[in-house]
Amino acid sequence: MSEEREALGPDEATVSEQGKSLTEKAYKRLEELIVTLQLAPGAVLSEAQLAKQLGIGRTPIREALQRLSREGLIVILPRRGILVSEINVTRQLKLLEVRRELERLMAGCSARRANSSERQEFKQLADGMKKAAEDDDDITFMRLDRRLNHLLCEAARNEYITNAIGLIQSLSRRFWYSHYKEVLDLPLCARLHASLALAISQGNSQEAMQASDDLMNYIEDFTRASLDAPTRY
């Protein structure tokens, strides 16, 4: 970063960092709106309207939309507009084929490479997931699930896995959000997450990979069950 500052000059470097910060802010807000269905599948988006709604300039909005397009959450049609992508069960099942392999790899790497403080946090997450299962507490489950996903990426110590899984997490979260109230067996799902976190905390890579497979088996069943469930948009 210091070399970049010297090359650009202090003022230019500050402007560049501010631009990146605004783009990240725009991305996170738009991703949340799409994943939580506040921007519904099929909705037509406008850079100008989004900039006004979020209070962010059009350039960061445009850059955020490009990233969302790469992740499959929106479709940019030249000279026609910007659409929020549709939710498709068949495509989601194909996505799970890739996600299964990445999740297994990430679980094994995390079990081998997590440091002592991370192992302690995995154990705390396992305990929290068990409690969420007992209480059938979806709010706590969602909070713990998000932290578990972040911790897995950190503990795996492999930026290629992290980058690859990042491209599919938003699509997976949006699909889950659109159907979880009708289809999800939350206590079972929370227990499966707890088993994964516990295996990693104990440094058992084989058990962690098996727990990852068990979780993905359930997520695939959840996805197939959503075929007969009403949508939330």
FITIZA-56008 format. One record per residue (C-alpha): residue number from 1; x, y, z; chain; residue in three letters. Coordinates in steps of 0.001 Angstrom, whole numbers, plus 500000, padded with zeros to 6 digits. Example, Ala and Ser with C-alpha at 12.3 -4.5 7.8 and 13.67 -1.06 7.14 Angstrom:
BEGIN
+-----+--------+--------+--------+---+-----+
!   k !     c1 !     c2 !     c3 ! c !   r !
+-----+--------+--------+--------+---+-----+
!   1 ! 512300 ! 495500 ! 507800 ! A ! ALA !
!   2 ! 513670 ! 498940 ! 507140 ! A ! SER !
+-----+--------+--------+--------+---+-----+
REM end
This chain:
BEGIN
+-----+--------+--------+--------+---+-----+
!   k !     c1 !     c2 !     c3 ! c !   r !
+-----+--------+--------+--------+---+-----+
!   1 ! 500000 ! 500000 ! 500000 ! A ! MET !
!   2 ! 502873 ! 502413 ! 500790 ! A ! SER !
!   3 ! 504354 ! 501817 ! 497300 ! A ! GLU !
!   4 ! 500958 ! 502475 ! 495746 ! A ! GLU !
!   5 ! 500653 ! 505707 ! 497740 ! A ! ARG !
!   6 ! 504083 ! 506843 ! 496542 ! A ! GLU !
!   7 ! 503252 ! 506029 ! 492924 ! A ! ALA !
!   8 ! 499921 ! 507816 ! 493007 ! A ! LEU !
!   9 ! 500833 ! 510645 ! 495326 ! A ! GLY !
!  10 ! 499192 ! 511098 ! 498769 ! A ! PRO !
!  11 ! 496093 ! 512908 ! 497520 ! A ! ASP !
!  12 ! 495458 ! 510478 ! 494668 ! A ! GLU !
!  13 ! 495988 ! 507494 ! 496964 ! A ! ALA !
!  14 ! 493441 ! 508866 ! 499441 ! A ! THR !
!  15 ! 490890 ! 509372 ! 496671 ! A ! VAL !
!  16 ! 491554 ! 505833 ! 495408 ! A ! SER !
!  17 ! 491015 ! 504342 ! 498880 ! A ! GLU !
!  18 ! 487834 ! 506349 ! 499376 ! A ! GLN !
!  19 ! 486533 ! 505094 ! 496048 ! A ! GLY !
!  20 ! 487229 ! 501480 ! 497026 ! A ! LYS !
!  21 ! 485499 ! 502047 ! 500366 ! A ! SER !
!  22 ! 482393 ! 503488 ! 498702 ! A ! LEU !
!  23 ! 482308 ! 500646 ! 496190 ! A ! THR !
!  24 ! 482506 ! 498101 ! 499020 ! A ! GLU !
!  25 ! 479765 ! 499939 ! 500904 ! A ! LYS !
!  26 ! 477558 ! 499966 ! 497804 ! A ! ALA !
!  27 ! 478243 ! 496282 ! 497165 ! A ! TYR !
!  28 ! 477387 ! 495189 ! 500711 ! A ! LYS !
!  29 ! 474157 ! 497200 ! 500768 ! A ! ARG !
!  30 ! 472991 ! 496042 ! 497337 ! A ! LEU !
!  31 ! 473947 ! 492427 ! 498085 ! A ! GLU !
!  32 ! 471884 ! 492570 ! 501277 ! A ! GLU !
!  33 ! 468881 ! 494065 ! 499458 ! A ! LEU !
!  34 ! 469010 ! 491324 ! 496813 ! A ! ILE !
!  35 ! 469709 ! 488384 ! 499160 ! A ! VAL !
!  36 ! 466876 ! 489393 ! 501511 ! A ! THR !
!  37 ! 464534 ! 489825 ! 498517 ! A ! LEU !
!  38 ! 463976 ! 493538 ! 499116 ! A ! GLN !
!  39 ! 465092 ! 493754 ! 495495 ! A ! LEU !
!  40 ! 463067 ! 490858 ! 494131 ! A ! ALA !
!  41 ! 464054 ! 488492 ! 491309 ! A ! PRO !
!  42 ! 463141 ! 490095 ! 487984 ! A ! GLY !
!  43 ! 463219 ! 493642 ! 489363 ! A ! ALA !
!  44 ! 464589 ! 496272 ! 486976 ! A ! VAL !
!  45 ! 467372 ! 498369 ! 488482 ! A ! LEU !
!  46 ! 468610 ! 501837 ! 487629 ! A ! SER !
!  47 ! 472040 ! 503190 ! 488532 ! A ! GLU !
!  48 ! 470565 ! 506641 ! 489103 ! A ! ALA !
!  49 ! 467766 ! 505375 ! 491351 ! A ! GLN !
!  50 ! 470127 ! 503163 ! 493358 ! A ! LEU !
!  51 ! 472596 ! 506026 ! 493803 ! A ! ALA !
!  52 ! 469788 ! 508223 ! 495123 ! A ! LYS !
!  53 ! 468385 ! 505477 ! 497365 ! A ! GLN !
!  54 ! 471752 ! 504619 ! 498944 ! A ! LEU !
!  55 ! 473237 ! 508106 ! 498925 ! A ! GLY !
!  56 ! 476299 ! 506897 ! 497032 ! A ! ILE !
!  57 ! 477690 ! 508173 ! 493720 ! A ! GLY !
!  58 ! 476983 ! 506413 ! 490454 ! A ! ARG !
!  59 ! 480580 ! 505269 ! 489890 ! A ! THR !
!  60 ! 480719 ! 503123 ! 493074 ! A ! PRO !
!  61 ! 477206 ! 501865 ! 492288 ! A ! ILE !
!  62 ! 478293 ! 500883 ! 488770 ! A ! ARG !
!  63 ! 481374 ! 499054 ! 490087 ! A ! GLU !
!  64 ! 479298 ! 497250 ! 492726 ! A ! ALA !
!  65 ! 476809 ! 496175 ! 490062 ! A ! LEU !
!  66 ! 479640 ! 494752 ! 487955 ! A ! GLN !
!  67 ! 480720 ! 492625 ! 490914 ! A ! ARG !
!  68 ! 477148 ! 491475 ! 491561 ! A ! LEU !
!  69 ! 476897 ! 490552 ! 487891 ! A ! SER !
!  70 ! 480014 ! 488372 ! 488170 ! A ! ARG !
!  71 ! 478444 ! 486649 ! 491176 ! A ! GLU !
!  72 ! 475213 ! 485978 ! 489283 ! A ! GLY !
!  73 ! 472886 ! 488100 ! 491422 ! A ! LEU !
!  74 ! 472073 ! 490530 ! 488623 ! A ! ILE !
!  75 ! 472052 ! 490419 ! 484840 ! A ! VAL !
!  76 ! 473312 ! 493410 ! 482857 ! A ! ILE !
!  77 ! 471714 ! 493584 ! 479437 ! A ! LEU !
!  78 ! 473494 ! 496026 ! 477112 ! A ! PRO !
!  79 ! 471178 ! 498839 ! 476005 ! A ! ARG !
!  80 ! 468274 ! 497115 ! 477772 ! A ! ARG !
!  81 ! 468864 ! 497513 ! 481496 ! A ! GLY !
!  82 ! 469825 ! 495778 ! 484714 ! A ! ILE !
!  83 ! 467748 ! 492947 ! 486164 ! A ! LEU !
!  84 ! 467908 ! 491057 ! 489442 ! A ! VAL !
!  85 ! 468494 ! 487446 ! 488387 ! A ! SER !
!  86 ! 465767 ! 484858 ! 488815 ! A ! GLU !
!  87 ! 465978 ! 482083 ! 491418 ! A ! ILE !
!  88 ! 466219 ! 478728 ! 489664 ! A ! ASN !
!  89 ! 466212 ! 475385 ! 491513 ! A ! VAL !
!  90 ! 467992 ! 473527 ! 488697 ! A ! THR !
!  91 ! 470807 ! 476076 ! 488646 ! A ! ARG !
!  92 ! 470968 ! 475983 ! 492438 ! A ! GLN !
!  93 ! 471505 ! 472222 ! 492373 ! A ! LEU !
!  94 ! 474351 ! 472686 ! 489881 ! A ! LYS !
!  95 ! 475809 ! 475326 ! 492183 ! A ! LEU !
!  96 ! 475701 ! 472855 ! 495051 ! A ! LEU !
!  97 ! 477846 ! 470403 ! 493088 ! A ! GLU !
!  98 ! 480638 ! 472968 ! 493160 ! A ! VAL !
!  99 ! 479906 ! 474197 ! 496659 ! A ! ARG !
! 100 ! 480056 ! 470654 ! 498073 ! A ! ARG !
! 101 ! 483646 ! 470182 ! 496913 ! A ! GLU !
! 102 ! 484762 ! 473618 ! 498068 ! A ! LEU !
! 103 ! 483108 ! 473266 ! 501474 ! A ! GLU !
! 104 ! 484702 ! 469859 ! 502043 ! A ! ARG !
! 105 ! 488123 ! 471194 ! 501096 ! A ! LEU !
! 106 ! 487695 ! 474257 ! 503284 ! A ! MET !
! 107 ! 486584 ! 472145 ! 506265 ! A ! ALA !
! 108 ! 489634 ! 469873 ! 505964 ! A ! GLY !
! 109 ! 492035 ! 472791 ! 505605 ! A ! CYS !
! 110 ! 490481 ! 474600 ! 508562 ! A ! SER !
! 111 ! 490770 ! 471528 ! 510778 ! A ! ALA !
! 112 ! 494474 ! 471251 ! 509949 ! A ! ARG !
! 113 ! 495408 ! 474939 ! 509960 ! A ! ARG !
! 114 ! 493245 ! 476710 ! 512535 ! A ! ALA !
! 115 ! 495207 ! 478305 ! 515369 ! A ! ASN !
! 116 ! 494347 ! 477864 ! 519031 ! A ! SER !
! 117 ! 492109 ! 480935 ! 519298 ! A ! SER !
! 118 ! 490212 ! 479931 ! 516161 ! A ! GLU !
! 119 ! 489719 ! 476405 ! 517519 ! A ! ARG !
! 120 ! 488306 ! 477900 ! 520681 ! A ! GLN !
! 121 ! 485889 ! 480015 ! 518656 ! A ! GLU !
! 122 ! 484840 ! 476987 ! 516568 ! A ! PHE !
! 123 ! 484024 ! 475235 ! 519864 ! A ! LYS !
! 124 ! 481986 ! 478234 ! 521009 ! A ! GLN !
! 125 ! 480124 ! 478253 ! 517687 ! A ! LEU !
! 126 ! 479395 ! 474534 ! 518062 ! A ! ALA !
! 127 ! 477942 ! 475136 ! 521528 ! A ! ASP !
! 128 ! 475917 ! 478084 ! 520227 ! A ! GLY !
! 129 ! 474549 ! 476033 ! 517332 ! A ! MET !
! 130 ! 473502 ! 473246 ! 519715 ! A ! LYS !
! 131 ! 471657 ! 475793 ! 521851 ! A ! LYS !
! 132 ! 469991 ! 477272 ! 518759 ! A ! ALA !
! 133 ! 468863 ! 473753 ! 517806 ! A ! ALA !
! 134 ! 467385 ! 473154 ! 521262 ! A ! GLU !
! 135 ! 465586 ! 476516 ! 521228 ! A ! ASP !
! 136 ! 464604 ! 476393 ! 517530 ! A ! ASP !
! 137 ! 466035 ! 479930 ! 517379 ! A ! ASP !
! 138 ! 466374 ! 481091 ! 513774 ! A ! ASP !
! 139 ! 467791 ! 484542 ! 514596 ! A ! ILE !
! 140 ! 470671 ! 483136 ! 516645 ! A ! THR !
! 141 ! 471233 ! 480440 ! 514021 ! A ! PHE !
! 142 ! 471595 ! 483015 ! 511233 ! A ! MET !
! 143 ! 474038 ! 485101 ! 513271 ! A ! ARG !
! 144 ! 476172 ! 482065 ! 514141 ! A ! LEU !
! 145 ! 476034 ! 480715 ! 510581 ! A ! ASP !
! 146 ! 477416 ! 483952 ! 509150 ! A ! ARG !
! 147 ! 480264 ! 483964 ! 511678 ! A ! ARG !
! 148 ! 481012 ! 480287 ! 511004 ! A ! LEU !
! 149 ! 481293 ! 480995 ! 507281 ! A ! ASN !
! 150 ! 483749 ! 483834 ! 507904 ! A ! HIS !
! 151 ! 485796 ! 481795 ! 510365 ! A ! LEU !
! 152 ! 486044 ! 478883 ! 507921 ! A ! LEU !
! 153 ! 487467 ! 481215 ! 505290 ! A ! CYS !
! 154 ! 489982 ! 482645 ! 507753 ! A ! GLU !
! 155 ! 491099 ! 479315 ! 509213 ! A ! ALA !
! 156 ! 491498 ! 477559 ! 505836 ! A ! ALA !
! 157 ! 494472 ! 479827 ! 505013 ! A ! ARG !
! 158 ! 493841 ! 479532 ! 501276 ! A ! ASN !
! 159 ! 492766 ! 482637 ! 499382 ! A ! GLU !
! 160 ! 491851 ! 480612 ! 496294 ! A ! TYR !
! 161 ! 489230 ! 478654 ! 498215 ! A ! ILE !
! 162 ! 487971 ! 481870 ! 499793 ! A ! THR !
! 163 ! 487663 ! 483644 ! 496443 ! A ! ASN !
! 164 ! 485898 ! 480689 ! 494830 ! A ! ALA !
! 165 ! 483428 ! 480149 ! 497670 ! A ! ILE !
! 166 ! 482735 ! 483877 ! 497796 ! A ! GLY !
! 167 ! 481340 ! 483773 ! 494264 ! A ! LEU !
! 168 ! 478601 ! 481331 ! 495249 ! A ! ILE !
! 169 ! 477776 ! 482250 ! 498848 ! A ! GLN !
! 170 ! 475444 ! 485123 ! 497979 ! A ! SER !
! 171 ! 473422 ! 482983 ! 495565 ! A ! LEU !
! 172 ! 473211 ! 480237 ! 498181 ! A ! SER !
! 173 ! 472125 ! 482672 ! 500908 ! A ! ARG !
! 174 ! 469440 ! 484207 ! 498694 ! A ! ARG !
! 175 ! 468016 ! 480793 ! 497834 ! A ! PHE !
! 176 ! 468029 ! 479790 ! 501500 ! A ! TRP !
! 177 ! 466361 ! 483065 ! 502517 ! A ! TYR !
! 178 ! 463609 ! 482623 ! 499935 ! A ! SER !
! 179 ! 462558 ! 479202 ! 501261 ! A ! HIS !
! 180 ! 463796 ! 478636 ! 504812 ! A ! TYR !
! 181 ! 460544 ! 479508 ! 506601 ! A ! LYS !
! 182 ! 458604 ! 476955 ! 504582 ! A ! GLU !
! 183 ! 461154 ! 474137 ! 504226 ! A ! VAL !
! 184 ! 464001 ! 474395 ! 506762 ! A ! LEU !
! 185 ! 464318 ! 471892 ! 509622 ! A ! ASP !
! 186 ! 466217 ! 474389 ! 511745 ! A ! LEU !
! 187 ! 467105 ! 472111 ! 514703 ! A ! PRO !
! 188 ! 468586 ! 469496 ! 512339 ! A ! LEU !
! 189 ! 470425 ! 472106 ! 510277 ! A ! CYS !
! 190 ! 471864 ! 473734 ! 513412 ! A ! ALA !
! 191 ! 473033 ! 470363 ! 514755 ! A ! ARG !
! 192 ! 474811 ! 469629 ! 511458 ! A ! LEU !
! 193 ! 476586 ! 472986 ! 511648 ! A ! HIS !
! 194 ! 477528 ! 472218 ! 515263 ! A ! ALA !
! 195 ! 479079 ! 468887 ! 514250 ! A ! SER !
! 196 ! 481178 ! 470624 ! 511599 ! A ! LEU !
! 197 ! 482395 ! 473329 ! 513974 ! A ! ALA !
! 198 ! 483196 ! 470785 ! 516698 ! A ! LEU !
! 199 ! 485247 ! 468555 ! 514375 ! A ! ALA !
! 200 ! 487306 ! 471546 ! 513257 ! A ! ILE !
! 201 ! 487823 ! 472685 ! 516839 ! A ! SER !
! 202 ! 489270 ! 469240 ! 517598 ! A ! GLN !
! 203 ! 491581 ! 469313 ! 514583 ! A ! GLY !
! 204 ! 490033 ! 466200 ! 513032 ! A ! ASN !
! 205 ! 490138 ! 466829 ! 509284 ! A ! SER !
! 206 ! 488456 ! 463538 ! 508297 ! A ! GLN !
! 207 ! 485524 ! 464125 ! 510635 ! A ! GLU !
! 208 ! 485313 ! 467742 ! 509501 ! A ! ALA !
! 209 ! 485082 ! 466728 ! 505841 ! A ! MET !
! 210 ! 482448 ! 464104 ! 506661 ! A ! GLN !
! 211 ! 480478 ! 466657 ! 508665 ! A ! ALA !
! 212 ! 480694 ! 469024 ! 505704 ! A ! SER !
! 213 ! 479308 ! 466305 ! 503406 ! A ! ASP !
! 214 ! 476484 ! 465582 ! 505863 ! A ! ASP !
! 215 ! 475578 ! 469271 ! 505934 ! A ! LEU !
! 216 ! 475661 ! 469552 ! 502154 ! A ! MET !
! 217 ! 473466 ! 466444 ! 501865 ! A ! ASN !
! 218 ! 470877 ! 468208 ! 503980 ! A ! TYR !
! 219 ! 471196 ! 471440 ! 501994 ! A ! ILE !
! 220 ! 470631 ! 469478 ! 498784 ! A ! GLU !
! 221 ! 467519 ! 467871 ! 500316 ! A ! ASP !
! 222 ! 466357 ! 471344 ! 501377 ! A ! PHE !
! 223 ! 466860 ! 472623 ! 497829 ! A ! THR !
! 224 ! 464885 ! 469774 ! 496277 ! A ! ARG !
! 225 ! 462085 ! 470188 ! 498844 ! A ! ALA !
! 226 ! 461744 ! 473839 ! 497844 ! A ! SER !
! 227 ! 460370 ! 472747 ! 494472 ! A ! LEU !
! 228 ! 456955 ! 472273 ! 496103 ! A ! ASP !
! 229 ! 457211 ! 475197 ! 498501 ! A ! ALA !
! 230 ! 455708 ! 478668 ! 497894 ! A ! PRO !
! 231 ! 458195 ! 481456 ! 497199 ! A ! THR !
! 232 ! 458519 ! 484577 ! 499327 ! A ! ARG !
! 233 ! 458601 ! 487112 ! 496496 ! A ! TYR !
+-----+--------+--------+--------+---+-----+
REM end
